[in-house]
Amino acid sequence: MSGVIHNKIRTLRFMHGEMSQAELGLRIGLTRQTIAAIEAGKYAPSLEAAFRIADVFNVPLADVFEWHASAPDSTTQG
Amino acid sequence: MPYREKVAWLSLLSILVVFIPYFTWSAMHPPGPEIPNLKQMAFYAVASLSWAAILGIGHLVLRSSSRVEAKLPMDERDIAIAHKARGYAYGVLITGMILVGGFMPFTNGGWEIANTAFFMIVLAEAVFSACIIRAYRRQHA
């Protein structure tokens, strides 16, 4: 099943005093570029990194990341 | 630009600067069969040492210009990018070694085999660096 991971990191950073990507990265052991890639939805972080991000913002994981499954492709159905 | 992308650019550009002339010259003036071929060995040594010197100086310059970033360990995305790039480079290298070790001994000899092996190693290194650059440019892992 294909799908897309959406995240609210940009919003959460804004709500936490406009925390910079570099600062967030520093707190969870990732580079600024990796945080930027996660925010842009171009890189799916490991489960541990996802939990660390949620922990920084003190929210549940589901409040940071959402999984949106794509509609099944009718052409691939038997 | 991420520090590791700069390092990959350094590696790729140094390969282009040093080894395009080396392999072009070697192709245009095929080494003779005499052993030892001191002229070809000297050219080979100059190319390898030049590459090492460019990489060494380049790393020093990059480290001094990005001191903080250079000290940071690779994060999970850096590792994933390197892992994927290494897979592509391995494909190139193993193809080259099959060519050099499995076919060329029956059709070629001497410096042709040595230079083809050397070329495939350099090509694998170039593919490794190019894949890393592409991943950082596209923000993918």
Backbone of each chain as ProteinMPNN parsed JSONL, in Angstrom:
{"seq_chain_A": "MSGVIHNKIRTLRFMHGEMSQAELGLRIGLTRQTIAAIEAGKYAPSLEAAFRIADVFNVPLADVFEWHASAPDSTTQG", "coords_chain_A": {"N_chain_A": [[0.858, -1.192, 0.0], [0.651, 2.113, -0.953], [1.47, 5.435, 0.116], [1.488, 8.668, 1.755], [3.566, 10.486, 3.962], [2.685, 12.977, 6.081], [3.711, 15.911, 7.856], [3.852, 18.013, 10.791], [5.91, 19.602, 11.536], [6.968, 22.126, 10.906], [4.943, 23.873, 11.793], [4.906, 23.201, 14.515], [7.477, 23.974, 15.251], [7.221, 26.71, 14.928], [5.349, 27.231, 16.905], [6.85, 26.789, 19.118], [8.453, 28.99, 19.862], [9.542, 29.81, 17.424], [11.533, 27.936, 16.788], [14.645, 27.029, 15.406], [15.595, 25.082, 12.488], [18.133, 24.058, 12.733], [18.525, 24.089, 15.498], [16.57, 22.302, 16.379], [17.512, 20.034, 15.098], [19.982, 19.731, 16.375], [19.154, 19.054, 18.923], [18.129, 16.527, 18.638], [20.029, 15.049, 17.396], [20.333, 15.189, 14.61], [21.17, 16.557, 11.368], [20.799, 19.99, 10.2], [20.054, 19.956, 7.531], [18.844, 17.488, 7.277], [16.584, 17.771, 8.882], [15.297, 19.715, 7.361], [14.779, 18.228, 5.054], [13.039, 16.313, 6.09], [10.891, 17.93, 6.891], [10.089, 18.853, 4.396], [8.995, 16.619, 3.42], [10.521, 14.864, 2.006], [12.171, 13.019, 3.04], [11.777, 10.211, 5.004], [11.871, 9.888, 8.386], [13.624, 7.739, 10.758], [11.929, 5.54, 13.068], [12.789, 6.013, 15.661], [13.928, 8.583, 15.456], [11.654, 10.006, 14.8], [10.137, 9.729, 17.141], [11.828, 11.114, 18.848], [11.648, 13.704, 17.838], [8.947, 14.263, 18.365], [9.111, 14.176, 21.119], [10.679, 16.402, 21.721], [8.896, 18.462, 21.192], [7.048, 17.798, 22.993], [4.672, 16.37, 22.497], [2.293, 13.837, 21.386], [3.338, 11.255, 19.081], [1.595, 11.013, 16.937], [0.657, 13.551, 16.653], [2.568, 14.84, 15.311], [3.342, 13.439, 13.017], [1.53, 12.205, 10.206], [-0.093, 9.625, 8.483], [-1.122, 9.242, 5.246], [-2.89, 7.21, 3.353], [-2.706, 6.241, -0.05], [-5.311, 6.182, -2.538], [-6.475, 2.984, -3.568], [-5.064, 1.668, -6.539], [-7.02, 1.112, -9.27], [-6.28, -0.226, -11.529], [-4.494, -2.135, -10.791], [-5.841, -3.998, -9.451], [-7.075, -7.352, -9.126]], "CA_chain_A": [[0.0, 0.0, 0.0], [1.451, 3.331, -1.006], [0.893, 6.548, 0.85], [2.364, 9.821, 1.968], [3.684, 10.908, 5.361], [2.635, 14.425, 6.289], [4.174, 16.266, 9.202], [3.533, 19.377, 11.255], [7.121, 20.09, 12.22], [7.094, 23.582, 10.702], [3.985, 24.512, 12.7], [5.355, 22.979, 15.891], [8.655, 24.834, 15.485], [6.711, 28.069, 15.087], [4.675, 27.318, 18.209], [7.868, 26.707, 20.175], [9.349, 30.146, 19.803], [10.241, 29.845, 16.119], [12.751, 27.125, 16.915], [15.277, 26.854, 14.087], [15.826, 23.689, 12.078], [19.437, 23.661, 13.283], [18.368, 23.816, 16.935], [15.835, 21.038, 16.504], [18.444, 18.976, 14.697], [20.99, 19.576, 17.424], [18.56, 18.421, 20.105], [17.8, 15.11, 18.404], [21.153, 14.373, 16.745], [20.237, 15.197, 13.152], [21.666, 17.805, 10.792], [19.766, 20.928, 9.742], [19.593, 19.529, 6.213], [17.931, 16.343, 7.443], [15.317, 18.327, 9.368], [14.668, 20.373, 6.204], [14.278, 17.167, 4.166], [11.862, 15.713, 6.743], [9.806, 18.919, 6.79], [9.639, 18.924, 3.005], [8.398, 15.335, 3.07], [11.383, 14.154, 1.062], [12.87, 11.959, 3.758], [11.002, 9.654, 6.116], [12.843, 9.596, 9.452], [13.471, 6.46, 11.466], [10.927, 5.61, 14.137], [13.424, 6.633, 16.826], [14.037, 10.029, 15.221], [10.287, 10.549, 14.862], [9.785, 9.843, 18.568], [12.653, 12.182, 19.439], [11.06, 14.99, 17.412], [7.722, 14.44, 19.15], [9.509, 14.409, 22.509], [11.144, 17.798, 21.826], [7.711, 19.329, 21.217], [6.202, 17.311, 24.089], [3.365, 15.969, 21.952], [2.329, 12.451, 20.899], [3.881, 11.076, 17.725], [0.522, 11.222, 15.946], [0.448, 14.986, 16.457], [3.659, 15.341, 14.465], [3.321, 12.752, 11.717], [0.27, 11.573, 9.793], [0.029, 8.764, 7.301], [-2.28, 9.304, 4.349], [-2.784, 6.151, 2.349], [-3.222, 6.591, -1.375], [-6.444, 5.368, -2.962], [-5.981, 1.83, -4.332], [-5.063, 1.829, -7.988], [-7.97, 0.138, -9.815], [-5.67, -1.004, -12.611], [-3.688, -3.215, -10.236], [-6.73, -4.95, -8.782], [-7.296, -8.544, -9.923]], "C_chain_A": [[0.89, 1.237, 0.0], [0.736, 4.448, -0.244], [1.909, 7.648, 1.039], [2.38, 10.151, 3.456], [3.671, 12.435, 5.398], [3.156, 14.725, 7.691], [3.85, 17.728, 9.511], [4.735, 20.006, 11.949], [7.251, 21.606, 12.092], [6.19, 24.341, 11.67], [4.446, 24.397, 14.149], [6.592, 23.816, 16.217], [8.21, 26.27, 15.734], [6.094, 28.252, 16.476], [5.654, 27.216, 19.382], [8.922, 27.791, 19.967], [10.158, 30.222, 18.529], [11.603, 29.144, 16.238], [13.341, 26.892, 15.52], [15.448, 25.356, 13.774], [17.132, 23.181, 12.682], [19.306, 23.3, 14.763], [17.63, 22.498, 17.157], [16.758, 19.864, 16.166], [19.463, 18.678, 15.771], [20.432, 18.803, 18.616], [18.259, 16.943, 19.902], [18.898, 14.37, 17.627], [21.031, 14.238, 15.246], [20.782, 16.526, 12.63], [20.496, 18.699, 10.383], [19.18, 20.474, 8.412], [18.609, 18.36, 6.308], [16.575, 16.812, 7.958], [14.565, 18.991, 8.198], [14.06, 19.336, 5.266], [13.038, 16.502, 4.759], [10.669, 16.661, 6.605], [9.214, 18.961, 5.387], [8.998, 17.618, 2.546], [9.244, 14.528, 2.1], [12.186, 13.051, 1.725], [11.999, 11.517, 4.926], [11.975, 9.263, 7.221], [12.619, 8.212, 10.036], [12.437, 6.65, 12.57], [11.507, 6.313, 15.365], [13.524, 8.149, 16.656], [12.666, 10.688, 15.304], [9.848, 10.736, 16.319], [10.572, 10.964, 19.244], [12.086, 13.558, 19.084], [9.805, 15.275, 18.232], [8.049, 14.789, 20.593], [9.976, 15.86, 22.723], [9.944, 18.737, 21.957], [6.71, 18.905, 22.294], [4.774, 17.011, 23.626], [3.443, 14.503, 21.532], [2.816, 12.394, 19.442], [2.83, 11.402, 16.658], [0.216, 12.7, 15.717], [1.527, 15.608, 15.584], [3.561, 14.749, 13.059], [1.945, 12.133, 11.463], [0.524, 10.769, 8.526], [-1.261, 8.855, 6.491], [-2.099, 8.254, 3.266], [-3.373, 6.629, 1.031], [-4.41, 5.684, -1.686], [-5.91, 4.184, -3.773], [-6.11, 2.068, -5.835], [-5.929, 0.733, -8.605], [-7.326, -0.743, -10.883], [-4.854, -2.168, -12.068], [-4.556, -4.254, -9.52], [-7.012, -6.108, -9.738], [-8.591, -8.441, -10.645]], "O_chain_A": [[1.77, 1.384, 0.848], [-0.469, 4.38, -0.003], [3.038, 7.573, 0.552], [1.348, 10.104, 4.126], [4.536, 13.092, 4.82], [3.054, 13.895, 8.595], [3.611, 18.544, 8.622], [4.584, 20.84, 12.842], [7.603, 22.288, 13.054], [6.607, 25.321, 12.288], [4.386, 25.361, 14.912], [6.733, 24.309, 17.336], [8.73, 26.959, 16.612], [6.285, 29.277, 17.131], [5.297, 27.532, 20.517], [10.121, 27.518, 19.908], [11.315, 30.642, 18.539], [12.646, 29.672, 15.853], [12.614, 26.594, 14.573], [15.444, 24.504, 14.663], [17.23, 22.024, 13.091], [19.902, 22.328, 15.226], [18.01, 21.689, 18.004], [16.776, 18.845, 16.857], [19.773, 17.519, 16.047], [21.132, 18.006, 19.239], [18.144, 16.19, 20.868], [18.724, 13.213, 17.247], [21.556, 13.292, 14.66], [20.847, 17.507, 13.37], [19.363, 18.24, 10.237], [17.976, 20.584, 8.182], [17.667, 18.259, 5.522], [15.537, 16.312, 7.525], [13.35, 18.841, 8.069], [12.963, 19.531, 4.742], [12.1, 16.166, 4.035], [9.57, 16.238, 6.245], [8.003, 19.087, 5.211], [8.515, 17.521, 1.419], [8.745, 13.612, 1.447], [12.814, 12.24, 1.045], [11.545, 12.333, 5.728], [12.821, 8.394, 7.014], [11.572, 7.595, 9.838], [12.115, 7.774, 12.953], [10.828, 7.099, 16.025], [13.245, 8.906, 17.585], [12.534, 11.798, 15.82], [9.267, 11.759, 16.681], [10.048, 11.673, 20.102], [12.05, 14.46, 19.921], [9.618, 16.384, 18.733], [7.359, 15.593, 21.219], [9.708, 16.464, 23.761], [9.974, 19.69, 22.736], [5.676, 19.543, 22.49], [3.803, 17.363, 24.295], [4.538, 13.975, 21.343], [2.71, 13.364, 18.692], [3.138, 11.988, 15.62], [-0.403, 13.065, 14.717], [1.413, 16.761, 15.168], [3.681, 15.453, 12.057], [1.294, 11.615, 12.371], [1.257, 11.189, 7.631], [-2.349, 8.578, 6.996], [-1.259, 8.396, 2.378], [-4.391, 7.322, 0.995], [-4.509, 4.569, -1.172], [-4.994, 4.352, -4.578], [-7.112, 2.59, -6.325], [-5.609, -0.449, -8.48], [-7.767, -1.868, -11.117], [-4.549, -3.101, -12.812], [-4.05, -5.27, -9.042], [-7.166, -5.927, -10.946], [-8.963, -9.357, -11.379]]}, "seq_chain_B": "MPYREKVAWLSLLSILVVFIPYFTWSAMHPPGPEIPNLKQMAFYAVASLSWAAILGIGHLVLRSSSRVEAKLPMDERDIAIAHKARGYAYGVLITGMILVGGFMPFTNGGWEIANTAFFMIVLAEAVFSACIIRAYRRQHA", "coords_chain_B": {"N_chain_B": [[25.225, 24.535, 1.58], [25.487, 21.113, 2.449], [28.129, 19.781, 4.498], [29.001, 17.195, 3.844], [28.175, 16.97, 1.241], [29.832, 18.818, 0.036], [32.267, 17.514, 0.383], [31.831, 15.322, -1.263], [31.638, 16.608, -3.751], [34.248, 17.562, -3.922], [35.655, 15.15, -4.115], [34.597, 14.118, -6.537], [35.238, 16.137, -8.429], [38.016, 16.171, -8.214], [38.614, 13.681, -9.202], [37.785, 13.973, -11.864], [39.502, 16.013, -12.747], [42.048, 14.867, -12.469], [42.01, 12.195, -13.494], [40.744, 12.134, -16.003], [42.62, 13.352, -17.817], [44.674, 11.409, -17.424], [43.561, 8.893, -18.307], [42.791, 9.573, -20.87], [45.229, 10.218, -22.08], [46.496, 7.743, -21.796], [44.885, 6.171, -23.417], [45.274, 7.321, -25.904], [47.977, 7.005, -26.278], [48.875, 4.083, -26.17], [50.343, 2.015, -23.676], [53.499, 0.38, -24.038], [54.485, -3.153, -24.323], [56.697, -3.734, -22.813], [58.453, -4.742, -19.831], [59.869, -3.654, -16.835], [57.544, -0.997, -17.53], [58.611, 1.915, -17.295], [57.923, 4.548, -17.912], [55.118, 4.577, -18.114], [54.5, 3.664, -15.567], [55.473, 5.759, -14.038], [53.79, 7.823, -14.861], [51.39, 6.83, -13.942], [51.913, 6.829, -11.197], [52.251, 9.573, -10.754], [49.679, 10.513, -11.349], [48.152, 9.213, -9.341], [49.344, 10.198, -6.975], [48.89, 12.924, -7.319], [46.131, 13.003, -7.15], [45.759, 12.151, -4.501], [47.022, 14.284, -3.214], [45.422, 16.507, -3.968], [42.994, 15.744, -2.811], [43.759, 15.62, -0.101], [44.58, 18.298, 0.494], [42.216, 19.599, -0.204], [40.415, 18.518, 1.688], [41.51, 19.581, 4.029], [41.065, 22.318, 3.605], [38.259, 22.377, 3.44], [37.579, 21.446, 5.984], [38.626, 23.471, 7.59], [37.039, 25.575, 6.837], [34.51, 24.808, 7.553], [34.296, 24.121, 10.361], [32.635, 23.346, 12.582], [30.553, 21.812, 11.435], [32.031, 19.823, 10.228], [32.891, 18.3, 12.333], [30.661, 17.037, 13.24], [29.014, 13.931, 13.715], [27.957, 11.479, 11.234], [24.525, 11.598, 10.452], [21.383, 9.742, 10.538], [20.3, 10.039, 7.97], [22.484, 10.817, 6.409], [23.945, 8.453, 6.601], [22.178, 6.698, 5.346], [22.158, 7.762, 2.766], [24.858, 7.416, 2.02], [24.967, 4.649, 2.134], [23.21, 3.841, 0.097], [24.488, 4.994, -2.118], [26.867, 3.585, -2.048], [25.983, 1.105, -2.788], [25.322, 1.419, -5.528], [27.867, 2.069, -6.498], [29.227, -0.269, -5.914], [28.0, -2.007, -7.707], [28.978, -1.03, -10.149], [31.706, -1.474, -9.748], [31.895, -4.285, -9.406], [30.982, -5.139, -11.87], [33.024, -4.165, -13.475], [35.185, -5.633, -12.457], [34.471, -8.219, -13.169], [34.638, -7.988, -15.909], [37.373, -7.345, -16.205], [38.69, -9.451, -14.854], [37.474, -11.751, -15.796], [37.119, -11.734, -18.573], [38.978, -10.095, -20.023], [41.621, -11.258, -19.682], [41.729, -13.156, -21.705], [41.732, -11.813, -24.049], [43.209, -9.491, -23.924], [46.137, -7.86, -22.5], [48.699, -7.138, -19.989], [49.261, -3.716, -19.52], [46.783, -2.881, -20.495], [44.883, -4.401, -19.157], [45.551, -3.688, -16.536], [45.095, -0.895, -16.576], [42.389, -0.826, -17.253], [41.252, -2.05, -15.02], [42.013, -0.172, -13.103], [40.62, 2.018, -14.127], [37.941, 1.19, -13.729], [37.818, 1.123, -10.97], [38.205, 3.825, -10.371], [35.987, 4.832, -11.715], [33.921, 3.684, -10.211], [34.314, 5.013, -7.803], [33.738, 7.599, -8.653], [31.04, 7.309, -9.331], [30.021, 6.751, -6.804], [30.469, 9.224, -5.478], [28.94, 10.909, -7.144], [26.354, 9.901, -6.782], [25.934, 10.529, -4.112], [26.007, 13.342, -4.206], [23.768, 13.793, -5.842], [21.697, 12.824, -4.204], [21.793, 14.616, -2.007], [21.284, 17.002, -3.339], [18.664, 16.606, -4.176], [17.426, 16.266, -1.812], [16.766, 13.754, -0.998], [17.037, 10.475, 0.553]], "CA_chain_B": [[25.508, 23.18, 1.081], [25.972, 20.271, 3.543], [29.562, 19.475, 4.478], [29.265, 15.925, 3.155], [28.016, 17.206, -0.199], [31.071, 19.482, -0.393], [33.305, 16.478, 0.299], [31.546, 14.526, -2.465], [32.036, 17.444, -4.898], [35.716, 17.551, -3.956], [36.079, 13.841, -4.62], [34.215, 13.992, -7.946], [36.01, 17.073, -9.256], [39.421, 15.749, -8.238], [38.675, 12.533, -10.124], [37.683, 14.491, -13.233], [40.703, 16.8, -13.071], [43.26, 14.04, -12.536], [41.955, 10.939, -14.237], [40.398, 12.317, -17.426], [43.884, 13.418, -18.567], [45.43, 10.147, -17.35], [43.005, 7.842, -19.163], [42.821, 10.056, -22.258], [46.614, 10.047, -22.552], [46.785, 6.306, -21.881], [44.154, 5.629, -24.561], [45.863, 7.852, -27.137], [49.343, 6.47, -26.376], [48.836, 2.803, -25.429], [51.647, 1.636, -23.135], [54.122, -0.759, -24.686], [54.438, -4.388, -23.517], [57.934, -3.981, -22.063], [58.328, -4.794, -18.364], [58.836, -2.706, -16.402], [57.32, 0.177, -18.371], [58.838, 2.971, -16.298], [57.214, 5.775, -18.291], [53.705, 4.423, -17.734], [54.432, 3.564, -14.106], [55.685, 7.109, -13.502], [52.563, 8.578, -15.124], [50.413, 6.246, -13.01], [52.259, 7.312, -9.852], [51.97, 11.024, -10.705], [48.213, 10.679, -11.279], [47.667, 8.784, -8.017], [49.829, 11.13, -5.946], [48.193, 14.204, -7.515], [44.776, 12.821, -6.623], [45.871, 12.14, -3.038], [47.373, 15.641, -2.766], [44.235, 17.369, -4.121], [42.021, 15.345, -1.779], [44.274, 16.006, 1.216], [44.499, 19.761, 0.632], [40.791, 19.945, -0.247], [39.819, 18.183, 2.986], [41.986, 20.569, 5.015], [40.364, 23.59, 3.347], [36.845, 22.21, 3.812], [37.487, 21.326, 7.449], [38.894, 24.765, 8.224], [35.956, 26.51, 6.526], [33.266, 24.313, 8.185], [34.827, 23.399, 11.524], [31.595, 22.743, 13.419], [29.845, 20.776, 10.678], [32.961, 18.726, 9.935], [33.054, 17.47, 13.529], [29.418, 16.326, 13.538], [28.968, 12.579, 13.142], [26.922, 11.271, 10.218], [23.227, 11.249, 11.036], [20.781, 8.572, 9.881], [20.103, 10.3, 6.54], [23.823, 10.738, 5.812], [24.297, 7.03, 6.514], [21.318, 6.09, 4.321], [22.64, 8.252, 1.464], [26.132, 6.738, 1.737], [24.674, 3.225, 1.927], [22.625, 3.694, -1.24], [25.534, 5.323, -3.099], [27.827, 2.482, -2.032], [25.373, 0.011, -3.548], [25.506, 1.702, -6.961], [29.306, 1.992, -6.79], [29.588, -1.69, -5.885], [27.532, -2.564, -8.976], [29.944, -0.626, -11.182], [32.992, -2.115, -9.465], [31.827, -5.732, -9.643], [30.898, -5.292, -13.327], [34.376, -3.941, -13.973], [36.076, -6.731, -12.076], [34.099, -9.377, -14.002], [35.22, -7.691, -17.228], [38.843, -7.384, -16.128], [39.187, -10.752, -14.412], [36.833, -12.888, -16.455], [37.143, -11.693, -20.043], [40.158, -9.466, -20.627], [42.822, -12.095, -19.767], [41.713, -13.969, -22.921], [41.797, -10.958, -25.247], [44.143, -8.37, -23.736], [47.171, -8.186, -21.516], [49.541, -6.085, -19.451], [48.729, -2.433, -19.069], [45.352, -2.733, -20.838], [44.133, -4.972, -18.027], [45.811, -2.864, -15.345], [44.425, 0.403, -16.703], [40.935, -1.028, -17.207], [40.92, -2.267, -13.604], [42.163, 1.139, -12.459], [39.508, 2.849, -14.604], [36.686, 0.771, -13.105], [37.884, 1.558, -9.563], [37.98, 5.275, -10.382], [34.586, 5.055, -12.115], [33.083, 3.342, -9.056], [34.461, 6.123, -6.853], [33.01, 8.736, -9.223], [29.607, 7.002, -9.186], [29.731, 6.91, -5.371], [30.378, 10.664, -5.18], [27.827, 11.488, -7.911], [25.094, 9.484, -6.143], [25.808, 11.311, -2.871], [25.638, 14.712, -4.607], [22.382, 13.762, -6.344], [20.79, 12.653, -3.065], [21.736, 15.859, -1.226], [20.637, 18.019, -4.169], [17.221, 16.338, -4.225], [17.004, 16.117, -0.412], [16.346, 12.376, -0.736], [18.026, 9.622, 1.208]], "C_chain_B": [[26.05, 22.33, 2.232], [27.446, 19.925, 3.368], [29.847, 18.214, 3.667], [29.024, 16.035, 1.65], [29.274, 17.902, -0.745], [32.195, 18.455, -0.569], [33.104, 15.629, -0.961], [31.91, 15.297, -3.733], [33.554, 17.44, -5.051], [36.224, 16.253, -4.571], [35.801, 13.724, -6.122], [35.072, 14.898, -8.843], [37.483, 16.669, -9.34], [39.606, 14.56, -9.176], [38.679, 13.037, -11.569], [38.974, 15.192, -13.654], [41.929, 15.905, -13.294], [43.128, 12.887, -13.531], [41.447, 11.063, -15.669], [41.682, 12.476, -18.246], [44.65, 12.091, -18.579], [44.893, 9.111, -18.339], [42.962, 8.275, -20.633], [44.214, 9.838, -22.849], [46.947, 8.564, -22.736], [46.085, 5.66, -23.078], [44.786, 6.077, -25.878], [47.279, 7.323, -27.363], [49.397, 5.166, -25.596], [50.231, 2.394, -24.958], [52.192, 0.407, -23.848], [54.163, -1.965, -23.76], [55.687, -4.606, -22.659], [57.694, -3.918, -20.555], [59.695, -4.574, -17.748], [58.744, -1.523, -17.36], [57.404, 1.401, -17.454], [58.069, 4.242, -16.615], [55.748, 5.703, -17.843], [53.559, 4.358, -16.211], [54.597, 4.938, -13.455], [54.425, 7.951, -13.681], [51.449, 8.143, -14.165], [50.642, 6.789, -11.594], [51.946, 8.797, -9.707], [50.472, 11.265, -10.575], [47.702, 10.338, -9.881], [48.083, 9.759, -6.914], [49.144, 12.495, -6.068], [46.792, 14.135, -6.921], [44.801, 12.884, -5.09], [46.157, 13.546, -2.509], [46.165, 16.574, -2.846], [43.208, 17.045, -3.035], [42.472, 15.803, -0.394], [44.138, 17.5, 1.463], [43.037, 20.198, 0.674], [40.096, 19.669, 1.078], [40.239, 19.187, 4.059], [41.239, 21.891, 4.856], [38.903, 23.492, 3.795], [36.675, 22.155, 5.326], [37.697, 22.683, 8.13], [37.758, 25.754, 7.955], [34.621, 26.066, 7.141], [33.631, 23.49, 9.406], [33.753, 22.662, 12.316], [30.938, 21.571, 12.701], [30.733, 19.562, 10.418], [33.109, 17.781, 11.125], [31.802, 16.653, 13.844], [29.474, 14.923, 12.944], [27.866, 12.479, 12.082], [25.599, 10.977, 10.921], [22.606, 10.143, 10.179], [20.579, 8.785, 8.384], [21.442, 10.264, 5.801], [24.224, 9.274, 5.592], [23.478, 6.348, 5.423], [21.775, 6.494, 2.915], [23.926, 7.526, 1.071], [25.911, 5.268, 1.42], [24.138, 2.988, 0.514], [23.68, 3.951, -2.32], [26.553, 4.192, -3.2], [27.293, 1.291, -2.823], [25.55, 0.201, -5.044], [26.985, 1.542, -7.343], [29.767, 0.533, -6.815], [29.168, -2.364, -7.189], [28.501, -2.265, -10.108], [31.254, -1.392, -10.992], [32.953, -3.609, -9.79], [31.706, -6.018, -11.138], [32.292, -5.158, -13.944], [35.307, -5.1, -13.662], [35.758, -8.011, -12.849], [34.71, -9.213, -15.391], [36.737, -7.91, -17.213], [39.362, -8.79, -15.792], [38.646, -11.928, -15.19], [36.966, -12.915, -17.961], [38.466, -11.184, -20.609], [41.412, -10.339, -20.654], [42.883, -12.93, -21.053], [41.888, -13.133, -24.19], [42.849, -9.858, -25.141], [45.224, -8.783, -22.741], [47.841, -6.944, -20.969], [48.8, -4.839, -18.993], [47.265, -2.222, -19.431], [44.488, -3.262, -19.7], [44.304, -4.089, -16.79], [45.053, -1.538, -15.418], [42.91, 0.272, -16.691], [40.479, -1.261, -15.769], [40.961, -0.943, -12.842], [40.992, 2.052, -12.841], [38.201, 2.477, -13.899], [36.653, 1.158, -11.624], [37.586, 3.052, -9.467], [36.528, 5.587, -10.738], [33.641, 4.755, -10.953], [33.134, 4.46, -8.014], [33.684, 7.352, -7.344], [31.502, 8.533, -9.093], [29.172, 7.189, -7.737], [29.527, 8.389, -5.034], [29.168, 11.297, -5.883], [26.476, 11.133, -7.276], [24.859, 10.272, -4.851], [25.37, 12.743, -3.197], [24.179, 14.768, -5.033], [21.389, 13.672, -5.175], [20.67, 13.942, -2.254], [21.048, 16.966, -2.018], [19.118, 17.861, -4.133], [16.611, 16.175, -2.84], [16.517, 14.709, -0.097], [17.396, 11.657, 0.089], [18.511, 8.612, 0.2]], "O_chain_B": [[26.972, 22.759, 2.927], [27.944, 19.794, 2.25], [30.808, 18.163, 2.899], [29.605, 15.278, 0.872], [29.72, 17.607, -1.854], [32.965, 18.512, -1.528], [34.065, 15.263, -1.637], [32.431, 14.715, -4.685], [34.08, 17.329, -6.158], [37.104, 16.257, -5.431], [36.662, 13.286, -6.886], [35.566, 14.466, -9.885], [38.118, 16.802, -10.387], [40.625, 14.446, -9.858], [39.475, 12.585, -12.392], [39.473, 14.994, -14.762], [42.738, 16.152, -14.188], [44.04, 12.638, -14.32], [41.699, 10.171, -16.48], [41.833, 11.81, -19.27], [45.205, 11.695, -19.604], [45.652, 8.524, -19.111], [43.081, 7.443, -21.532], [44.36, 9.343, -23.966], [47.596, 8.181, -23.709], [46.611, 4.725, -23.682], [44.832, 5.317, -26.845], [47.728, 7.208, -28.503], [49.911, 5.138, -24.478], [51.186, 2.42, -25.734], [51.439, -0.495, -24.216], [53.911, -1.84, -22.562], [55.74, -5.549, -21.869], [56.857, -3.157, -20.07], [60.63, -5.28, -18.126], [59.748, -1.099, -17.931], [56.397, 1.858, -16.912], [57.613, 4.939, -15.709], [55.215, 6.652, -17.268], [52.624, 4.919, -15.64], [53.95, 5.245, -12.454], [54.032, 8.696, -12.783], [50.683, 8.96, -13.653], [49.7, 7.157, -10.893], [51.439, 9.234, -8.674], [50.038, 12.111, -9.793], [46.911, 11.085, -9.304], [47.29, 10.102, -6.038], [48.854, 13.145, -5.063], [46.325, 15.075, -6.278], [43.987, 13.567, -4.467], [45.608, 13.955, -1.486], [45.904, 17.339, -1.918], [42.628, 17.942, -2.422], [41.672, 16.311, 0.391], [43.644, 17.922, 2.508], [42.657, 21.053, 1.475], [39.289, 20.473, 1.543], [39.429, 19.594, 4.892], [40.83, 22.508, 5.84], [38.377, 24.397, 4.443], [35.746, 22.742, 5.879], [37.033, 23.003, 9.116], [37.532, 26.668, 8.748], [33.696, 26.872, 7.24], [33.315, 22.302, 9.481], [33.93, 21.499, 12.679], [30.782, 20.487, 13.262], [30.261, 18.426, 10.39], [33.416, 16.601, 10.952], [31.859, 15.695, 14.615], [29.923, 14.738, 11.812], [26.954, 13.305, 12.048], [25.557, 10.199, 11.874], [23.216, 9.667, 9.221], [20.671, 7.835, 7.606], [21.524, 9.738, 4.69], [24.765, 8.91, 4.548], [23.998, 5.526, 4.668], [21.778, 5.678, 1.993], [24.071, 7.077, -0.066], [26.576, 4.703, 0.552], [24.557, 2.058, -0.174], [23.759, 3.223, -3.309], [27.042, 3.876, -4.285], [28.058, 0.559, -3.45], [25.891, -0.744, -5.756], [27.309, 0.955, -8.375], [30.598, 0.152, -7.639], [29.899, -3.201, -7.717], [28.809, -3.134, -10.924], [31.835, -1.895, -11.954], [33.891, -4.135, -10.39], [32.249, -7.007, -11.629], [32.68, -5.935, -14.816], [36.117, -5.501, -14.498], [36.656, -8.796, -13.152], [35.228, -10.166, -15.974], [37.297, -8.57, -18.089], [40.343, -9.255, -16.372], [39.276, -12.985, -15.246], [36.931, -13.983, -18.572], [39.011, -11.76, -21.55], [42.219, -10.188, -21.572], [43.963, -13.366, -21.454], [42.155, -13.669, -25.266], [43.325, -9.352, -26.158], [45.223, -9.897, -22.217], [47.582, -5.832, -21.429], [47.858, -4.896, -18.202], [46.568, -1.467, -18.753], [43.488, -2.648, -19.327], [43.339, -3.783, -16.09], [44.444, -1.112, -14.437], [42.215, 1.151, -16.18], [39.449, -0.737, -15.345], [40.071, -0.635, -12.049], [40.444, 2.764, -12.0], [37.437, 3.361, -13.513], [35.594, 1.481, -11.085], [36.824, 3.494, -8.607], [35.911, 6.478, -10.154], [32.673, 5.483, -10.734], [32.115, 4.808, -7.418], [33.054, 8.054, -6.553], [30.771, 9.472, -8.781], [28.094, 7.718, -7.467], [28.545, 8.761, -4.391], [28.46, 12.116, -5.296], [25.567, 11.963, -7.236], [23.726, 10.637, -4.535], [24.478, 13.289, -2.549], [23.442, 15.671, -4.639], [20.368, 14.36, -5.164], [19.569, 14.322, -1.856], [20.315, 17.776, -1.45], [18.38, 18.845, -4.069], [15.404, 15.968, -2.714], [15.919, 14.484, 0.956], [18.499, 12.162, 0.298], [19.357, 7.777, 0.521]]}, "name": "protein", "num_of_chains": 2, "seq": "MSGVIHNKIRTLRFMHGEMSQAELGLRIGLTRQTIAAIEAGKYAPSLEAAFRIADVFNVPLADVFEWHASAPDSTTQGMPYREKVAWLSLLSILVVFIPYFTWSAMHPPGPEIPNLKQMAFYAVASLSWAAILGIGHLVLRSSSRVEAKLPMDERDIAIAHKARGYAYGVLITGMILVGGFMPFTNGGWEIANTAFFMIVLAEAVFSACIIRAYRRQHA"}
